[in-house]
Amino acid sequence: MNAYTPVITQKGINAAVSAQAQGIKIQIGHIAVGDKGYTPDRNMTALKGQKNTSAVEGATVSGNGQFHVTAAFKDNANYAVREVGFYLNDHDDESQRTLFAVWSHPENVLFYQTPIATIVQGFDLLLTAVPADSLDFEVTGDLNIFYADEFAAMTVAQTKMAAAQAQSNLRQVEFNDRLLALGA
């Protein structure tokens, strides 16, 4: 088994099968992360050491039953992320939402959260244990927009660096011209 393969919970399987039978789709809308490392099982209903939750920022279908899901995590604490939970949008109260799938590993760390960084993490879900057409994602944003300010700041900084380099090059050319005029 791959160390980064999530386990679909029994409640997740039940919700997907029930949704398909009713002709509707369940929605994954939130991804939670925590700091406990363990081997997950199908009977889990919550993460063991949940630290943070993020809305799903983006989701695309990668193939038959495979989805690529992204979320952005920002927190004021430091911790190693060793567990990830995918939650359905079946309740307004976060504590009542159904844990659809969970990933954890007793030793491996997925990423490290710090207060100074927003972590944008992508997850691939391959859903072979549930009907893929019973699942949908509630997407809250576009991660390209998330980076708009950062890209603008980088563009300004790069433009200033290019202008400074051009000025430096011009000064060097003028200096070389003066040296040539003096016969050096």
N, C-alpha and C positions, 0 to 999 in steps of 0.2 A: 504494500500500500504506500502511495506517495505521502511524504510527511506533511504536505500542504493540501490534502484533500479533505474538504469538510464532510461531516457526517450529517445526513438529513435526519432530523428527529422524528420520532413516531407521530407526534402532534403535527409536524410539518407534512409528513406523508398523508396522514388522515385528512388534513385541510386541503391538500392538492387533489386527492381522489374525490373528496366531497364536492369541491368546486367544479371539477370536470363533470361529475354526475349532474350537477345543477346547471351546467352550461355557462358558468362564470369563471373568472380568474381570481386567484389570490394575488396580493401585491406585497412584494418585499419593499419596504420603504425606509428601513433603518438598519444600520450596521453598528454593532457595539464592539468595543475592545476591552480587554482586561489583562491583568498581570499574572494570572495563575496558569501554570503549565501542567497538563494532564492528558490522558487518553480519553477523548469524549466518547459518549455512548448515545444510542438512539432515544433513551428515556429522559434525557436532560430537558429541563424547561427554562433554564437561565444559565448565564455564565457564572463561574465560581468566584471571580474577582473583578467584576465589571467596573471600569474606570470612566469610560466615556462612550457617548453615542453620537452618531452623525447621521443625518439624512442621506439617502442615496443621491449622489450628485449626477451620476450618469450611468446608463446601462445600454448595452448593445448586444444583439444576438450574434454570436460568433459562429454558430453552426447549429446542427440539429441537437437541441437540448443543452447547448453550451452558451453561457452568458458571461459577458465581461461587465463587471460592476465597479464603480469608483465612488469613493467618499473622501472627504477632507476632514482630518482630525486636528483640533487645536485644544490644548489643555494647559493649565497652569502648574501641572505637576510633572515630575520625571518618573518614567517607568518603562520597563521592557514589556512590549505587547507580546503575550504568549497565548492569547485566546481571542477568537473573533466569533461573533454571533450575528446571524442574519435574521431580522425580525419582520414579521408580517404587520401590515397596517390593519389589523382587525380590531383594535381598541384605541380610543383616544388616550387612555391612561397608559403610559409607557410600561408600567410594571405589569400590566395585564396582557401585553402583546405576546403572540405565539412565537417561540423560538423555532424558526424553520430549519436552520442548519447551524452547525457549530464546528469550528476548527480549533484545535489546540494541540500542543506537543509538549511532552514532559521536559524536553531540553531545548528545542529550537525556539529562537526569538524571531518574530516576523519583522518588527521594527522597534525603534526606541523613540518614545515621545518625550519632548522637552518643551518647556514654556516658550522658547524662542522660535520654534518652528511650527508651521502648519504642514502636517504630513498628508500628502495626497497619495492614497493607496488604491491600487487596482486589485480586484479579486476575480478569478475565473471560477464560475460554478458550472460543473458538468452534472446535469441532472438526469441520471439514468434510473433512479429509484422512484421517480414521480413522473406523471405525464407532463412533458415540457409545455404543452399548449394550455396547461392549467395555471401557468405562472406569468405574472407581469411585474413590472417595477414602477414604483412611483418615483419619478425623477424630479429633483428640486432645482436643478441648475445646470449650467454648462461650465465645466472646469476651464474652458478657454476664457470665459469671462472672469473667472476667479483670478487668472493670471494677468488680466489686462493692466492693472497698475504696475505690476512687476515688469512686464514687457515694456511699458512706456518709460519707466525709470531706467531700464537697461538701455533703451534706445537713446535717451537723453545723455546718459553717461558715455556711451560709445561715440555719439556725435561730438561731445566735448573733447573726448580723447583724440578723435580724428582731426578736429580743428587744431588742437594743441600740437599734434604731430606735424600737421601741414605748416603751421607757423614756425616750428623748430626746423623743419626742412628748408623753409624759405630763408631763415636766418643763416643756416649753414651754407646755402648756395650763395647768398650775398657775401658772406665771409670769404668763401673760396674765390669769388670774383675779385674781391679786394686784394687778396693775396696774389692772384694772377696779374693784376694790374701793377702791383709793386715788384713783380718779377720773381716772386718766390716760388 
